[in-house]
């Protein structure tokens, strides 16, 4: 039924190999989270603040479903949203914020499906429980929040998980075999670092308001201020979407721009005047009081629509 979310296994596909080399490949130990029997308080709080997205998803005319992916004994999950119609389409992976997979990310994915793409929103910490289970609703890190676990996962594991979902996307019925990545906040940094592994498995990467290389913000070195993540292996275009008032990210933008330019890599950063961090979420929230966020969100969707068409036309 259109607009209904159905729990379903990923038919006939299991990711059994996703080796990633390069920066971050061996520098941090693997981590697992604590599984709560009920939704965690911080995830519930995020969901409650995103009721606008939940309401929009309930009214969506598009078909969507949950899928499970067997990954080295872990059960990874993702939400897949299909465009209306039966034509084959490129796939866009949508990587969530640091809070885990919530309805605002699924809403962004649905907006991409409305553009005519198959959107996959992976739960990037699903399966990281002690028994290979759990998801963003139930998993917490050492500090008792999902965000602690999200940022503690080593880059090599984050990139391996992205590789698994890219591979899944290529095998998905109705997929043309083309894939791009849109990363939101934490997901934007993960997408940029994935590009820095030298991957050619995606056509373009779209980074929304997170720091990029050479900064290290993931895994066991995330608080040490290291700048050892080179961009010389980037092989795909990187497009940046940044908020003018986002001081943490804006403080690193010049270094990223300089590094990409020195390496001769395509990087197209745009800063949206007056916008706050997470404007793709805030700009849709009727309770948000900054009109610059809504303007940035609409301008970003328009830009994203145009650049995705160009990316998949190459």
C-alpha positions as CSV (number, residue, x, y, z in Angstrom):
1,X,0.0,0.0,0.0
2,X,1.4,3.5,-0.9
3,X,2.7,5.3,2.1
4,X,2.8,2.2,4.3
5,X,6.0,1.0,5.9
6,X,6.4,-2.8,5.9
7,X,9.0,-4.8,7.7
8,X,10.8,-7.1,5.2
9,X,14.0,-8.9,4.8
10,X,16.3,-8.0,2.0
11,X,15.5,-10.7,-0.6
12,X,18.4,-13.0,-1.5
13,X,21.2,-10.7,-0.7
14,X,23.9,-10.7,2.0
15,X,27.0,-8.5,2.3
16,X,29.8,-10.9,3.1
17,X,32.8,-8.8,2.2
18,X,33.5,-5.1,2.6
19,X,37.2,-4.5,3.2
20,X,38.3,-0.9,3.3
21,X,41.9,0.3,3.3
22,X,43.4,3.8,3.6
23,X,43.0,6.4,6.4
24,X,41.3,5.1,9.5
25,X,41.6,1.5,8.4
26,X,43.5,0.2,11.5
27,X,43.6,3.0,14.0
28,X,40.7,2.2,16.3
29,X,39.3,-0.9,18.0
30,X,35.8,-2.1,17.1
31,X,33.0,-1.1,19.5
32,X,29.6,-2.5,20.4
33,X,26.7,-0.8,22.2
34,X,24.3,-1.6,25.0
35,X,20.8,-2.8,23.9
36,X,17.8,-1.3,25.7
37,X,14.6,-3.4,25.8
38,X,12.6,-0.3,25.0
39,X,13.3,2.8,22.9
40,X,16.0,4.9,24.5
41,X,15.1,8.3,26.0
42,X,17.2,10.4,23.7
43,X,15.9,8.6,20.6
44,X,12.3,9.1,21.8
45,X,13.1,12.8,22.5
46,X,14.4,13.3,19.0
47,X,11.4,11.6,17.5
48,X,9.0,13.7,19.5
49,X,10.7,16.9,18.3
50,X,10.3,15.6,14.7
51,X,6.5,15.1,14.7
52,X,6.4,17.3,11.6
53,X,8.4,14.7,9.7
54,X,6.4,11.8,11.0
55,X,3.2,13.5,9.8
56,X,4.7,14.1,6.3
57,X,5.8,10.5,6.0
58,X,2.3,9.2,6.9
59,X,0.9,11.2,4.0
60,X,3.5,10.2,1.5
61,X,2.1,8.6,-1.7
62,X,5.3,6.6,-2.2
63,X,5.9,2.9,-1.3
64,X,8.5,2.2,1.4
65,X,9.7,-0.7,3.4
66,X,12.3,-1.7,5.9
67,X,15.0,-4.1,4.8
68,X,17.6,-6.2,6.7
69,X,21.1,-6.9,5.5
70,X,23.3,-9.7,6.9
71,X,26.7,-8.2,7.4
72,X,29.4,-10.4,9.1
73,X,27.0,-11.7,11.7
74,X,25.3,-8.4,12.2
75,X,21.8,-7.5,11.2
76,X,21.9,-4.0,9.5
77,X,18.7,-2.2,8.7
78,X,17.6,0.4,6.3
79,X,14.5,2.2,5.1
80,X,14.0,2.1,1.4
81,X,11.7,4.6,-0.3
82,X,10.6,4.1,-4.0
83,X,9.5,6.8,-6.4
84,X,6.0,6.6,-7.8
85,X,5.9,4.4,-11.0
86,X,7.7,1.3,-12.1
87,X,10.7,2.7,-14.0
88,X,14.2,1.9,-13.0
89,X,16.0,4.7,-11.2
90,X,19.4,5.6,-9.6
91,X,19.8,5.1,-5.9
92,X,20.7,7.8,-3.3
93,X,22.0,6.7,0.1
94,X,20.9,9.1,2.8
95,X,23.1,9.0,5.9
96,X,21.6,10.2,9.2
97,X,22.6,12.6,11.9
98,X,24.5,11.7,15.0
99,X,21.3,10.8,16.9
100,X,20.8,7.8,14.6
101,X,18.0,7.1,12.1
102,X,15.0,9.3,12.9
103,X,12.1,10.5,10.9
104,X,13.7,13.7,9.8
105,X,16.3,11.7,7.8
106,X,13.6,9.5,6.5
107,X,11.7,12.6,5.4
108,X,14.7,13.8,3.5
109,X,14.9,10.4,1.8
110,X,11.2,10.7,0.9
111,X,11.9,14.1,-0.7
112,X,14.6,12.5,-2.8
113,X,12.2,9.7,-3.8
114,X,9.8,12.4,-4.9
115,X,12.5,13.6,-7.2
116,X,12.4,10.2,-8.9
117,X,15.2,8.3,-7.1
118,X,15.2,5.2,-5.0
119,X,16.3,6.4,-1.5
120,X,17.9,4.2,1.0
121,X,18.3,5.5,4.6
122,X,20.6,3.0,6.4
123,X,20.6,2.8,10.2
124,X,24.3,3.1,10.5
125,X,24.5,1.6,14.0
126,X,22.0,-1.2,13.6
127,X,23.5,-4.6,14.4
128,X,26.1,-3.2,16.7
129,X,24.6,-4.8,19.8
130,X,26.6,-7.5,21.6
131,X,24.7,-10.2,19.7
132,X,24.7,-8.5,16.3
133,X,21.3,-6.9,16.9
134,X,19.8,-3.6,18.0
135,X,19.2,-0.3,16.1
136,X,19.1,3.4,16.6
137,X,16.0,3.1,18.8
138,X,17.6,0.7,21.3
139,X,21.4,1.1,21.1
140,X,23.5,3.3,23.3
141,X,27.2,3.9,23.7
142,X,29.3,4.3,26.8
143,X,27.7,7.6,27.7
144,X,24.2,6.2,27.5
145,X,23.2,7.8,24.3
146,X,23.1,6.7,20.7
147,X,25.3,9.6,19.7
148,X,28.2,8.2,21.8
149,X,28.1,5.0,19.9
150,X,27.7,6.6,16.5
151,X,30.9,8.7,16.9
152,X,32.8,5.8,18.5
153,X,32.6,3.4,15.5
154,X,35.9,3.3,13.7
155,X,36.0,4.9,10.3
156,X,37.0,1.5,8.7
157,X,33.7,0.0,10.0
158,X,31.6,3.0,8.9
159,X,33.1,2.9,5.4
160,X,32.7,-0.9,5.2
161,X,29.0,-0.5,6.1
162,X,28.6,2.2,3.5
163,X,30.2,-0.1,0.9
164,X,27.8,-2.9,1.9
165,X,24.8,-0.6,1.3
166,X,26.2,0.6,-2.0
167,X,26.6,-3.0,-3.1
168,X,23.1,-3.7,-2.0
169,X,21.8,-0.7,-3.9
170,X,23.3,-2.1,-7.1
171,X,21.5,-5.4,-6.7
172,X,18.2,-3.8,-5.8
173,X,15.3,-4.4,-8.3
174,X,14.6,-1.2,-10.2
175,X,18.1,0.2,-9.6
176,X,20.0,1.4,-12.6
177,X,23.2,0.5,-10.8
178,X,24.1,4.2,-10.2
179,X,24.5,5.5,-6.7
180,X,25.2,8.8,-4.9
181,X,25.4,9.6,-1.2
182,X,23.8,12.4,0.7
183,X,25.1,12.8,4.2
184,X,23.4,14.9,6.9
185,X,25.5,16.3,9.7
186,X,27.4,13.2,11.1
187,X,26.4,11.4,7.9
188,X,28.0,14.2,5.9
189,X,31.3,13.7,7.6
190,X,31.0,9.9,7.1
191,X,30.3,10.4,3.4
192,X,33.3,12.8,2.9
193,X,35.6,10.3,4.6
194,X,34.2,7.5,2.5
195,X,35.1,9.6,-0.6
196,X,38.6,9.9,0.8
197,X,39.1,6.1,0.8
198,X,39.4,6.4,-2.9
199,X,36.1,4.7,-3.7
200,X,34.7,4.8,-7.3
201,X,31.6,2.9,-6.3
202,X,29.5,6.1,-6.2
203,X,29.1,8.9,-8.7
204,X,29.1,11.9,-6.3
205,X,29.0,12.8,-2.6
206,X,26.8,15.5,-1.1
207,X,28.0,16.7,2.3
208,X,25.6,18.6,4.6
209,X,27.0,20.7,7.4
210,X,29.8,18.5,8.9
211,X,33.5,18.9,8.9
212,X,35.5,17.2,6.2
213,X,39.1,15.9,5.9
214,X,41.7,16.5,6.9
215,X,40.0,16.6,10.3
216,X,39.4,13.4,12.2
217,X,36.0,13.4,14.0
218,X,35.3,9.6,14.2
219,X,36.5,6.7,16.2
220,X,39.0,6.7,19.1
221,X,40.8,9.8,17.8
222,X,37.8,12.0,17.4
223,X,38.7,14.2,20.5
224,X,42.4,14.6,19.8
225,X,42.3,17.3,17.2
226,X,44.2,15.2,14.7
227,X,44.4,16.3,11.0
228,X,45.8,13.1,9.4
229,X,42.9,12.3,7.0
230,X,44.3,13.2,3.5
231,X,42.1,13.9,0.5
232,X,44.6,12.9,-2.3
233,X,42.6,9.6,-2.9
234,X,39.3,11.3,-3.5
235,X,38.0,10.2,-7.0
236,X,34.4,11.6,-7.0
237,X,33.0,15.1,-7.0
238,X,32.1,16.4,-3.5
239,X,29.4,19.0,-3.1
240,X,29.2,20.9,0.2
241,X,26.1,22.5,1.9
242,X,27.0,24.6,4.9
243,X,25.3,26.9,7.4
244,X,26.7,30.4,8.0
245,X,26.1,30.3,11.8
246,X,27.5,26.8,12.2
247,X,30.8,27.9,14.0
248,X,32.2,24.4,14.5
249,X,31.9,23.4,10.9
250,X,32.7,26.8,9.4
251,X,36.0,26.9,11.4
252,X,37.2,23.9,9.4
253,X,35.9,24.8,6.0
254,X,38.9,26.8,4.8
255,X,41.2,23.9,5.7
256,X,39.1,21.4,3.8
257,X,38.8,23.8,0.8
258,X,42.6,24.3,0.7
259,X,43.3,20.6,1.0
260,X,40.9,19.7,-1.8
261,X,42.3,22.4,-4.0
262,X,45.9,21.5,-3.4
263,X,45.1,17.9,-4.3
264,X,43.3,18.9,-7.5
265,X,39.9,17.5,-6.4
266,X,36.5,18.7,-7.3
267,X,34.9,20.4,-4.3
268,X,31.9,22.8,-4.5
269,X,31.1,24.2,-1.1
270,X,28.1,26.6,-0.7
271,X,27.4,28.5,2.5
272,X,23.8,29.5,3.2
273,X,23.4,32.9,4.7
274,X,22.0,33.1,8.2
275,X,21.2,29.3,8.4
276,X,21.9,27.1,11.4
277,X,23.4,23.7,11.7
278,X,20.9,21.0,10.6
279,X,18.9,23.4,8.5
280,X,17.5,20.4,6.4
281,X,15.7,19.4,9.6
282,X,15.0,22.8,11.2
283,X,13.8,24.3,7.9
284,X,10.9,21.9,7.8
285,X,9.9,22.3,11.5
286,X,7.0,24.8,11.9
287,X,8.3,25.5,15.4
288,X,11.7,26.8,14.1
289,X,11.9,30.6,14.4
290,X,14.8,31.3,11.9
291,X,13.4,31.9,8.4
292,X,17.0,31.4,7.0
293,X,16.7,27.7,7.8
294,X,13.6,27.2,5.6
295,X,15.2,29.3,2.8
296,X,18.4,27.2,3.0
297,X,16.4,23.9,3.0
298,X,14.5,24.9,-0.1
299,X,17.5,26.2,-1.9
300,X,19.4,23.0,-1.0
301,X,16.7,20.8,-2.3
302,X,16.6,22.7,-5.6
303,X,20.4,22.6,-5.9
304,X,20.5,18.9,-4.9
305,X,17.8,18.1,-7.6
306,X,19.9,19.8,-10.3
307,X,23.3,18.3,-9.2
308,X,21.9,14.8,-8.9
309,X,20.6,14.9,-12.4
310,X,24.0,16.0,-13.6
311,X,25.8,13.4,-11.6
312,X,23.7,10.5,-12.9
313,X,23.9,11.9,-16.5
314,X,27.7,11.5,-16.5
